[in-house]
Amino acid sequence: MRFWRKKILILTMPALASGVSLPAQELTQEAVRAKVNEIIAFIRPQQAADGSFSYGGRWYKVGATSLIVLALRSAGVKKSDPTITKACNYLASHLTNNTYEEGLVPCALEKVNAKKYQPRIKTSADFLLNSQRTNGGWRSEEHTSELQSHSF
């Protein structure tokens, strides 16, 4: 998959750099909304019974779930939607030892209900602050390991 993306990019770069314009289709608000609704309909059944989403494996479920919440909220899905509720319940009850995932959790939960999820958001913030290296960067783990479950 990565090979083809790279190949497409390499093949299209000269045309884009030379100023050649590609034919454009008329893009209407209705067409955009229809595509967004199609994507939302595709995403919903991908949710696991525990409320999580994944990249197709067992790693980074907290990160994937956070990104899905952000995408759905950005697409106009209501905070009270069952998919959002289940995903946020999953995020609220799963901690990781991964800066990538813990950095995404507050972003997602804030888009839904920052006050309700404030304890979980603070847990992520504390973890990130404690994970900072002396050079100013953050440590990164290869994969997630759930440390414990909490109920917020």
DOTI-187410 format. One record per residue (C-alpha): residue number from 1; residue in one letter; x, y, z. Coordinates in Angstrom, 2 decimals. Each point is the difference from the previous one (the first is absolute). Example, Ala and Ser with C-alpha at 12.3 -4.5 7.8 and 13.67 -1.06 7.14 Angstrom:
<sites>
<site k="1" r="A" x="12.30" y="-4.50" z="7.80"/>
<site k="2" r="S" x="1.37" y="3.44" z="-0.66"/>
</sites>
This chain:
<sites>
<site k="1" r="M" x="0.00" y="0.00" z="0.00"/>
<site k="2" r="R" x="2.76" y="2.43" z="0.95"/>
<site k="3" r="F" x="1.79" y="-0.82" z="-3.28"/>
<site k="4" r="W" x="-2.99" y="1.09" z="-2.10"/>
<site k="5" r="R" x="-0.51" y="3.24" z="1.95"/>
<site k="6" r="K" x="3.64" y="0.86" z="-0.56"/>
<site k="7" r="K" x="-0.22" y="-0.91" z="-3.69"/>
<site k="8" r="I" x="-3.14" y="2.12" z="-0.52"/>
<site k="9" r="L" x="1.65" y="2.92" z="1.75"/>
<site k="10" r="I" x="3.13" y="-0.33" z="-2.14"/>
<site k="11" r="L" x="-2.07" y="-0.17" z="-3.20"/>
<site k="12" r="T" x="-2.19" y="2.99" z="0.84"/>
<site k="13" r="M" x="2.66" y="2.33" z="1.40"/>
<site k="14" r="P" x="1.36" y="1.15" z="-3.42"/>
<site k="15" r="A" x="-3.49" y="0.92" z="-1.20"/>
<site k="16" r="L" x="-0.76" y="1.89" z="3.18"/>
<site k="17" r="A" x="3.37" y="1.76" z="0.04"/>
<site k="18" r="S" x="-0.28" y="1.08" z="-3.64"/>
<site k="19" r="G" x="-3.28" y="1.80" z="0.61"/>
<site k="20" r="V" x="-2.05" y="-2.36" z="-2.15"/>
<site k="21" r="S" x="-3.54" y="0.23" z="1.21"/>
<site k="22" r="L" x="-2.01" y="-3.14" z="0.35"/>
<site k="23" r="P" x="-3.68" y="-0.03" z="-0.94"/>
<site k="24" r="A" x="-2.12" y="0.85" z="3.02"/>
<site k="25" r="Q" x="-3.40" y="-1.37" z="0.78"/>
<site k="26" r="E" x="-2.57" y="2.33" z="1.41"/>
<site k="27" r="L" x="0.02" y="-0.50" z="3.73"/>
<site k="28" r="T" x="-3.24" y="0.81" z="1.72"/>
<site k="29" r="Q" x="-0.82" y="0.13" z="3.68"/>
<site k="30" r="E" x="-2.52" y="-2.79" z="-0.59"/>
<site k="31" r="A" x="2.67" y="-2.21" z="-1.57"/>
<site k="32" r="V" x="2.37" y="0.61" z="2.92"/>
<site k="33" r="R" x="-2.73" y="-0.73" z="2.57"/>
<site k="34" r="A" x="-0.99" y="-3.18" z="-1.87"/>
<site k="35" r="K" x="3.62" y="-1.23" z="0.04"/>
<site k="36" r="V" x="0.39" y="0.87" z="3.70"/>
<site k="37" r="N" x="-3.21" y="-1.94" z="0.78"/>
<site k="38" r="E" x="1.30" y="-2.94" z="-2.03"/>
<site k="39" r="I" x="3.24" y="-0.01" z="2.00"/>
<site k="40" r="I" x="-1.88" y="0.24" z="3.31"/>
<site k="41" r="A" x="-2.15" y="-2.96" z="-1.05"/>
<site k="42" r="F" x="3.18" y="-1.94" z="-0.78"/>
<site k="43" r="I" x="1.63" y="0.86" z="3.35"/>
<site k="44" r="R" x="-2.89" y="-0.89" z="2.34"/>
<site k="45" r="P" x="0.04" y="-3.79" z="-0.48"/>
<site k="46" r="Q" x="3.78" y="-0.06" z="0.51"/>
<site k="47" r="Q" x="-0.52" y="0.70" z="3.71"/>
<site k="48" r="A" x="0.75" y="-2.95" z="2.26"/>
<site k="49" r="A" x="-2.42" y="-1.14" z="2.68"/>
<site k="50" r="D" x="2.14" y="1.69" z="2.68"/>
<site k="51" r="G" x="-0.36" y="3.36" z="-1.78"/>
<site k="52" r="S" x="3.51" y="0.07" z="-1.49"/>
<site k="53" r="F" x="1.22" y="0.35" z="-3.55"/>
<site k="54" r="S" x="3.29" y="-1.36" z="-1.31"/>
<site k="55" r="Y" x="2.36" y="0.32" z="-2.92"/>
<site k="56" r="G" x="-0.65" y="-3.65" z="-0.75"/>
<site k="57" r="G" x="2.04" y="-1.49" z="2.80"/>
<site k="58" r="R" x="0.17" y="-0.02" z="3.76"/>
<site k="59" r="W" x="2.40" y="2.95" z="0.33"/>
<site k="60" r="Y" x="-0.93" y="3.66" z="0.39"/>
<site k="61" r="K" x="-3.71" y="-0.54" z="0.65"/>
<site k="62" r="V" x="-0.11" y="3.06" z="2.27"/>
<site k="63" r="G" x="1.64" y="2.12" z="-2.71"/>
<site k="64" r="A" x="-2.24" y="-1.29" z="-2.78"/>
<site k="65" r="T" x="-3.10" y="0.49" z="2.14"/>
<site k="66" r="S" x="1.06" y="3.56" z="0.84"/>
<site k="67" r="L" x="0.49" y="0.84" z="-3.67"/>
<site k="68" r="I" x="-3.38" y="-1.46" z="-0.93"/>
<site k="69" r="V" x="-1.72" y="2.10" z="2.69"/>
<site k="70" r="L" x="1.75" y="3.10" z="-1.33"/>
<site k="71" r="A" x="-0.98" y="-0.83" z="-3.58"/>
<site k="72" r="L" x="-3.63" y="-0.75" z="0.83"/>
<site k="73" r="R" x="-0.40" y="3.14" z="2.10"/>
<site k="74" r="S" x="1.65" y="2.07" z="-2.75"/>
<site k="75" r="A" x="-2.45" y="-1.54" z="-2.46"/>
<site k="76" r="G" x="-2.93" y="1.20" z="2.11"/>
<site k="77" r="V" x="-0.88" y="-3.19" z="1.86"/>
<site k="78" r="K" x="-1.74" y="0.98" z="3.24"/>
<site k="79" r="K" x="1.66" y="-0.43" z="3.37"/>
<site k="80" r="S" x="-2.89" y="-2.20" z="1.11"/>
<site k="81" r="D" x="0.33" y="-2.39" z="-2.95"/>
<site k="82" r="P" x="0.37" y="-3.62" z="1.20"/>
<site k="83" r="T" x="3.22" y="-0.51" z="-1.99"/>
<site k="84" r="I" x="1.55" y="3.06" z="1.67"/>
<site k="85" r="T" x="-1.28" y="-1.02" z="3.45"/>
<site k="86" r="K" x="1.43" y="-3.53" z="-0.25"/>
<site k="87" r="A" x="3.32" y="1.29" z="-1.31"/>
<site k="88" r="C" x="0.32" y="2.56" z="2.80"/>
<site k="89" r="N" x="-0.86" y="-2.61" z="2.61"/>
<site k="90" r="Y" x="2.80" y="-2.13" z="-1.43"/>
<site k="91" r="L" x="2.45" y="2.92" z="0.08"/>
<site k="92" r="A" x="-0.98" y="0.90" z="3.54"/>
<site k="93" r="S" x="0.66" y="-3.51" z="1.25"/>
<site k="94" r="H" x="3.26" y="-0.84" z="-1.78"/>
<site k="95" r="L" x="3.41" y="1.43" z="0.83"/>
<site k="96" r="T" x="3.12" y="-0.64" z="-2.05"/>
<site k="97" r="N" x="3.73" y="0.46" z="0.39"/>
<site k="98" r="N" x="0.24" y="1.64" z="-3.41"/>
<site k="99" r="T" x="0.50" y="3.73" z="-0.55"/>
<site k="100" r="Y" x="-1.62" y="-0.12" z="-3.45"/>
<site k="101" r="E" x="-3.23" y="-1.45" z="1.30"/>
<site k="102" r="E" x="-0.11" y="1.95" z="3.25"/>
<site k="103" r="G" x="0.54" y="3.19" z="-1.98"/>
<site k="104" r="L" x="-3.10" y="-0.71" z="-2.10"/>
<site k="105" r="V" x="-2.34" y="-0.88" z="2.88"/>
<site k="106" r="P" x="-0.45" y="3.57" z="1.33"/>
<site k="107" r="C" x="-0.61" y="1.30" z="-3.53"/>
<site k="108" r="A" x="-2.82" y="-2.48" z="-0.52"/>
<site k="109" r="L" x="-1.61" y="0.24" z="3.42"/>
<site k="110" r="E" x="0.08" y="3.82" z="-0.04"/>
<site k="111" r="K" x="-2.04" y="-0.07" z="-3.23"/>
<site k="112" r="V" x="-2.71" y="-1.93" z="1.82"/>
<site k="113" r="N" x="-0.13" y="1.18" z="3.61"/>
<site k="114" r="A" x="3.12" y="1.49" z="1.59"/>
<site k="115" r="K" x="-1.67" y="0.42" z="3.38"/>
<site k="116" r="K" x="-1.26" y="-3.58" z="0.25"/>
<site k="117" r="Y" x="3.32" y="-1.47" z="-1.13"/>
<site k="118" r="Q" x="2.24" y="2.47" z="1.86"/>
<site k="119" r="P" x="1.51" y="-2.70" z="2.29"/>
<site k="120" r="R" x="0.99" y="-2.14" z="-3.04"/>
<site k="121" r="I" x="1.30" y="3.05" z="-1.87"/>
<site k="122" r="K" x="2.11" y="0.91" z="3.03"/>
<site k="123" r="T" x="1.34" y="-3.56" z="0.20"/>
<site k="124" r="S" x="1.20" y="0.28" z="-3.60"/>
<site k="125" r="A" x="1.51" y="3.45" z="0.61"/>
<site k="126" r="D" x="1.84" y="-1.24" z="3.09"/>
<site k="127" r="F" x="1.29" y="-3.03" z="-1.89"/>
<site k="128" r="L" x="1.27" y="2.20" z="-2.83"/>
<site k="129" r="L" x="1.71" y="2.42" z="2.35"/>
<site k="130" r="N" x="1.66" y="-2.87" z="1.87"/>
<site k="131" r="S" x="1.10" y="-1.56" z="-3.30"/>
<site k="132" r="Q" x="1.92" y="3.04" z="-1.19"/>
<site k="133" r="R" x="3.73" y="-0.54" z="-0.38"/>
<site k="134" r="T" x="2.65" y="2.38" z="1.26"/>
<site k="135" r="N" x="0.70" y="1.08" z="-3.61"/>
<site k="136" r="G" x="-3.61" y="1.22" z="-0.33"/>
<site k="137" r="G" x="-1.25" y="-2.90" z="-2.13"/>
<site k="138" r="W" x="-2.27" y="-2.84" z="1.03"/>
<site k="139" r="R" x="0.60" y="-3.68" z="0.22"/>
<site k="140" r="S" x="-1.84" y="-2.22" z="-2.41"/>
<site k="141" r="E" x="-0.96" y="-3.65" z="0.33"/>
<site k="142" r="E" x="-0.34" y="-2.48" z="-2.81"/>
<site k="143" r="H" x="-3.45" y="-1.14" z="1.09"/>
<site k="144" r="T" x="-2.73" y="0.46" z="2.54"/>
<site k="145" r="S" x="-0.34" y="-1.92" z="3.16"/>
<site k="146" r="E" x="-3.02" y="0.76" z="2.08"/>
<site k="147" r="L" x="1.16" y="0.76" z="3.51"/>
<site k="148" r="Q" x="-3.31" y="-0.01" z="1.82"/>
<site k="149" r="S" x="-3.66" y="0.77" z="-0.39"/>
<site k="150" r="H" x="-1.77" y="2.94" z="1.55"/>
<site k="151" r="S" x="-3.56" y="1.17" z="0.04"/>
<site k="152" r="F" x="-0.59" y="3.73" z="-0.39"/>
</sites>
